[in-house]
Amino acid sequence: MPKRTNNKPKLKIKAKQKKVRTYSLPEDSSEFYIADETATYGKQQLFKTYYKNEEPYIRLLKGDCVEILNKVEENRVDMIFADPPYFLSNGGITCHAGKMVSVNKGKWDKSKGAKENHEFTKKWLEACQKVLKPNGTIWVSGTTHIIYAVGFAMQELGYKILNDIVWYKRNAPPNLSCRYFTHSTEIVLWAAKNEKSKHYFDYPLMKEMNKGKQMRNVWEISAPQAEEKKFGKHPTQKPVELLKRIIQASTKKDDLVLDPFCGSSTTGVAAVSLNRKYVGIDLEDDYLMTSKKRLEEAIMNKTAIIPALKKVASR
């Protein structure tokens, strides 16, 4: 008995193709590229470009740094400076300009308990590690309240800790409770991406800046002066002098510097003055507005200096 054949044409069913987000990546790998900013994360926009400038290369992004960095291509950044929440906003008091004020800085600085705080620390450090170039480094500033958790998380993730810098504030405010030693230092941890990293260190420049002697890991630098806060105040603002030294020590001209908790963008101001590229990320509009004003002033100052230098050189 002959086999029955089905002469009906087979229907070709096209599988629904998943849309893949693409990145525009030119040969110059020193730029910071992310998926198109119209992309969404769930039902929310992933981030917003708050400010940008092409020359010098500057980006201010409004959004969650972990979510943003997890969408960035790997190995894009030469150096990171991070000044994360210290989780100090617990209803206590501190001294500012000789007056007793609340220690509370905002919702972003409130502790959620040791376990959740550590999970948060590990998440943002992991996101930063991903975007660092193979020989890139990260600097993280903090007080005793957070810096040891940062160091532990770095070890868990396989960072190579290079140095712990003791930043001594020569103009630190007094301790009003008179029950503790006056807090006059912060720790800045310097680490490479991993054990295989061959990190850059401008040893000759650091030695020159230290009058011909090896620079030690204790840096005496004043807290930010009033001039650095004229566009607005950030409760944990760092001095430009500190960031300049960090950037000079561990980057080259045109390197890309990232600050995932940029605040008032002291990192960016220092980067612009030293001919580095800069990307800053923050969630707060007020701080981003202050950042924008400070960066525009830094660009203006730099633009004014260059013709003057050319004039001097031509004499």
C-alpha positions as CSV (number, residue, x, y, z in Angstrom):
1,M,0.0,0.0,0.0
2,P,1.5,3.3,-1.1
3,K,2.4,5.8,1.6
4,R,0.3,8.8,1.9
5,T,2.1,12.0,1.2
6,N,1.2,15.5,2.4
7,N,1.5,17.8,-0.5
8,K,0.5,20.9,1.6
9,P,3.3,23.5,1.6
10,K,5.1,23.8,4.9
11,L,4.5,27.1,6.6
12,K,7.6,28.9,7.6
13,I,7.3,30.4,11.1
14,K,9.6,33.3,11.7
15,A,10.9,33.3,15.2
16,K,10.5,36.6,17.0
17,Q,14.0,38.0,17.1
18,K,15.1,39.5,20.4
19,K,16.2,43.1,20.0
20,V,19.9,43.3,20.9
21,R,21.2,46.6,22.2
22,T,24.3,47.6,20.3
23,Y,27.2,49.9,21.2
24,S,29.1,52.3,19.0
25,L,32.7,51.5,19.7
26,P,35.4,53.3,17.6
27,E,39.0,52.3,17.7
28,D,39.8,54.8,20.5
29,S,38.9,52.7,23.6
30,S,39.5,55.6,26.0
31,E,35.9,56.9,25.5
32,F,33.0,56.0,27.7
33,Y,30.2,54.4,25.8
34,I,26.8,53.2,26.9
35,A,23.6,52.1,25.3
36,D,21.4,54.8,23.8
37,E,20.0,56.9,26.6
38,T,16.5,56.4,25.4
39,A,16.8,52.8,26.5
40,T,14.7,51.8,29.5
41,Y,15.3,49.7,32.5
42,G,12.0,48.0,33.2
43,K,9.5,50.9,32.8
44,Q,12.0,53.6,33.8
45,Q,14.6,55.4,31.8
46,L,18.0,54.0,32.7
47,F,19.7,57.3,32.9
48,K,19.7,60.9,31.7
49,T,22.6,62.8,30.3
50,Y,22.5,65.9,32.5
51,Y,25.5,67.7,30.9
52,K,28.0,66.9,28.2
53,N,30.9,68.6,26.5
54,E,33.0,67.2,23.7
55,E,36.2,69.3,24.2
56,P,37.2,68.6,26.8
57,Y,35.3,65.3,27.0
58,I,32.9,65.5,29.9
59,R,29.7,63.6,30.8
60,L,27.4,64.1,33.8
61,L,24.8,61.3,34.0
62,K,21.8,61.2,36.3
63,G,21.0,57.8,37.5
64,D,21.9,54.8,39.7
65,C,25.6,54.1,39.2
66,V,25.3,50.3,39.5
67,E,22.5,50.1,36.9
68,I,24.4,52.4,34.6
69,L,27.8,50.8,34.9
70,N,26.3,47.3,34.4
71,K,25.2,48.5,31.0
72,V,28.6,49.9,30.0
73,E,31.0,48.0,27.9
74,E,33.8,46.4,29.9
75,N,37.4,47.8,30.1
76,R,36.5,51.4,29.3
77,V,37.9,53.4,32.2
78,D,41.5,54.2,33.2
79,M,40.8,55.4,36.8
80,I,37.9,55.7,39.2
81,F,37.6,57.9,42.3
82,A,34.7,56.9,44.5
83,D,33.4,58.7,47.5
84,P,30.5,56.5,48.5
85,P,27.9,57.0,51.2
86,Y,29.5,56.7,54.7
87,F,26.1,55.7,56.3
88,L,26.6,58.4,59.0
89,S,23.2,60.0,59.0
90,N,21.9,58.6,62.3
91,G,20.5,61.6,64.0
92,G,23.8,62.7,65.7
93,I,25.6,66.0,65.7
94,T,28.7,67.4,64.2
95,C,30.5,70.8,64.0
96,H,30.4,73.0,60.9
97,A,31.9,76.5,60.8
98,G,32.1,76.5,64.6
99,K,28.4,75.6,65.1
100,M,26.6,72.5,66.2
101,V,24.7,71.0,63.3
102,S,22.9,67.7,62.5
103,V,25.1,65.0,61.0
104,N,22.3,63.9,58.7
105,K,23.2,64.4,55.0
106,G,20.2,62.9,53.2
107,K,18.4,59.6,52.6
108,W,21.3,58.4,50.5
109,D,23.5,58.4,53.6
110,K,21.2,56.5,56.0
111,S,22.4,53.1,57.1
112,K,20.3,50.0,56.3
113,G,22.2,47.8,58.6
114,A,25.7,46.1,58.3
115,K,24.5,43.4,56.0
116,E,22.6,45.5,53.4
117,N,25.3,48.2,53.6
118,H,28.0,45.6,52.7
119,E,25.8,44.2,49.8
120,F,25.5,47.7,48.4
121,T,29.3,48.3,48.7
122,K,30.1,45.0,47.0
123,K,27.6,45.7,44.1
124,W,29.0,49.1,43.2
125,L,32.6,47.9,43.5
126,E,31.8,45.0,41.2
127,A,30.3,47.3,38.7
128,C,33.3,49.6,38.8
129,Q,35.7,46.6,38.5
130,K,33.9,45.6,35.3
131,V,34.4,48.9,33.5
132,L,38.0,49.4,34.6
133,K,40.6,48.6,32.0
134,P,42.9,45.6,32.7
135,N,45.6,47.9,34.2
136,G,43.1,50.5,35.6
137,T,42.9,51.5,39.2
138,I,40.3,52.7,41.7
139,W,40.6,55.1,44.7
140,V,37.9,54.9,47.4
141,S,37.6,57.5,50.2
142,G,36.0,56.8,53.5
143,T,36.0,57.2,57.3
144,T,36.1,54.3,59.7
145,H,32.4,53.8,59.3
146,I,32.7,52.4,55.8
147,I,36.3,52.0,54.7
148,Y,36.9,48.6,56.3
149,A,33.8,47.2,54.6
150,V,35.2,48.6,51.3
151,G,38.6,46.9,51.9
152,F,36.9,43.6,52.7
153,A,34.7,43.8,49.6
154,M,37.7,44.6,47.5
155,Q,39.4,41.4,48.7
156,E,36.2,39.4,48.0
157,L,36.1,40.6,44.4
158,G,39.8,40.0,43.7
159,Y,41.0,43.6,43.6
160,K,44.7,44.1,44.3
161,I,45.1,46.7,47.1
162,L,48.1,48.9,46.4
163,N,48.1,51.5,49.2
164,D,46.1,53.0,52.0
165,I,46.5,56.8,52.0
166,V,45.9,58.6,55.2
167,W,44.5,62.0,54.4
168,Y,45.2,64.3,57.3
169,K,42.9,67.4,57.4
170,R,45.0,70.2,59.0
171,N,41.8,72.2,59.5
172,A,39.4,69.5,60.8
173,P,36.5,70.7,63.0
174,P,36.6,70.0,66.8
175,N,34.7,67.1,68.5
176,L,31.8,68.7,70.3
177,S,30.9,65.8,72.5
178,C,34.4,65.7,74.1
179,R,34.0,61.9,74.4
180,Y,36.2,60.9,71.5
181,F,39.5,62.0,69.8
182,T,38.9,64.6,67.2
183,H,38.3,63.1,63.8
184,S,40.9,64.6,61.5
185,T,41.7,61.9,58.9
186,E,40.1,59.9,56.1
187,I,41.4,56.7,54.5
188,V,41.7,56.5,50.7
189,L,42.3,53.0,49.4
190,W,44.1,52.6,46.1
191,A,43.6,49.3,44.3
192,A,44.2,47.8,40.9
193,K,41.5,45.8,39.0
194,N,43.1,42.5,39.8
195,E,46.3,40.7,40.7
196,K,47.4,40.6,37.0
197,S,47.1,44.4,36.6
198,K,50.2,46.4,35.8
199,H,49.1,49.6,37.2
200,Y,50.5,53.0,36.2
201,F,52.2,55.1,38.9
202,D,54.0,58.4,38.1
203,Y,56.7,57.9,40.7
204,P,59.1,60.6,39.3
205,L,56.3,63.3,39.5
206,M,55.3,62.3,43.0
207,K,58.9,62.5,44.1
208,E,59.4,65.9,42.5
209,M,56.2,67.2,44.2
210,N,57.7,66.0,47.5
211,K,60.9,68.0,47.1
212,G,63.0,65.1,45.8
213,K,62.0,62.5,48.4
214,Q,59.7,59.5,48.1
215,M,56.2,60.5,48.8
216,R,54.7,58.7,51.8
217,N,51.1,57.6,52.3
218,V,50.2,60.3,54.8
219,W,49.0,63.5,52.9
220,E,48.4,66.7,54.8
221,I,45.8,68.6,52.8
222,S,43.2,71.1,54.1
223,A,39.5,70.4,53.7
224,P,37.8,72.4,50.9
225,Q,37.9,76.2,51.3
226,A,34.9,78.5,50.8
227,E,36.0,79.3,47.3
228,E,35.5,75.7,46.3
229,K,31.9,75.8,47.6
230,K,30.7,79.0,46.0
231,F,28.3,77.2,43.6
232,G,26.8,75.0,46.3
233,K,27.8,72.8,49.2
234,H,28.1,69.1,49.3
235,P,28.4,67.5,52.8
236,T,31.3,65.2,51.9
237,Q,33.1,67.4,49.3
238,K,36.7,66.7,48.8
239,P,39.4,69.4,48.1
240,V,40.6,69.8,44.5
241,E,44.2,69.5,45.8
242,L,43.5,65.9,46.9
243,L,42.0,64.9,43.6
244,K,44.7,66.5,41.6
245,R,47.3,64.5,43.4
246,I,45.4,61.2,42.9
247,I,44.9,61.8,39.2
248,Q,48.5,62.9,38.6
249,A,49.8,59.8,40.4
250,S,47.8,57.2,38.5
251,T,46.8,58.5,35.1
252,K,48.2,60.0,31.9
253,K,47.1,62.8,29.7
254,D,43.7,62.1,28.0
255,D,43.0,59.1,30.2
256,L,39.3,58.6,31.2
257,V,38.4,59.3,34.9
258,L,35.1,58.1,36.4
259,D,33.4,59.2,39.6
260,P,30.3,57.0,40.3
261,F,29.2,59.2,43.3
262,C,30.3,62.5,41.8
263,G,28.5,64.9,44.2
264,S,29.8,68.4,43.3
265,S,32.4,66.9,40.8
266,T,35.6,67.9,42.5
267,T,37.0,64.9,40.5
268,G,35.8,66.5,37.3
269,V,37.3,69.9,38.1
270,A,40.7,68.3,38.8
271,A,40.4,66.1,35.7
272,V,39.6,69.1,33.4
273,S,42.6,71.1,34.8
274,L,44.9,68.2,34.1
275,N,43.7,67.3,30.6
276,R,41.8,64.1,31.5
277,K,38.4,63.0,30.3
278,Y,35.7,62.8,32.9
279,V,32.4,61.0,33.5
280,G,30.4,61.7,36.7
281,I,27.3,59.9,38.0
282,D,24.8,61.1,40.6
283,L,21.2,60.8,41.6
284,E,20.6,64.3,43.0
285,D,19.6,67.2,40.7
286,D,21.0,69.8,43.2
287,Y,24.5,68.2,43.2
288,L,24.5,67.8,39.4
289,M,23.6,71.5,39.0
290,T,26.5,72.4,41.2
291,S,28.7,70.0,39.2
292,K,27.7,71.6,36.0
293,K,28.6,75.1,37.2
294,R,31.9,74.0,38.6
295,L,32.9,72.2,35.4
296,E,31.9,75.1,33.2
297,E,34.1,77.4,35.4
298,A,37.0,74.9,35.2
299,I,36.7,74.9,31.4
300,M,36.5,78.7,31.2
301,N,39.6,79.0,33.4
302,K,41.5,76.5,31.3
303,T,40.5,78.2,28.1
304,A,41.7,81.5,29.5
305,I,45.1,80.1,30.6
306,I,46.0,78.4,27.2
307,P,46.3,81.7,25.2
308,A,48.3,83.3,28.0
309,L,50.7,80.4,28.0
310,K,51.1,80.6,24.2
311,K,51.8,84.3,24.5
312,V,54.5,83.8,27.1
313,A,56.1,81.0,25.0
314,S,56.2,83.2,21.9
315,R,58.3,85.9,23.6
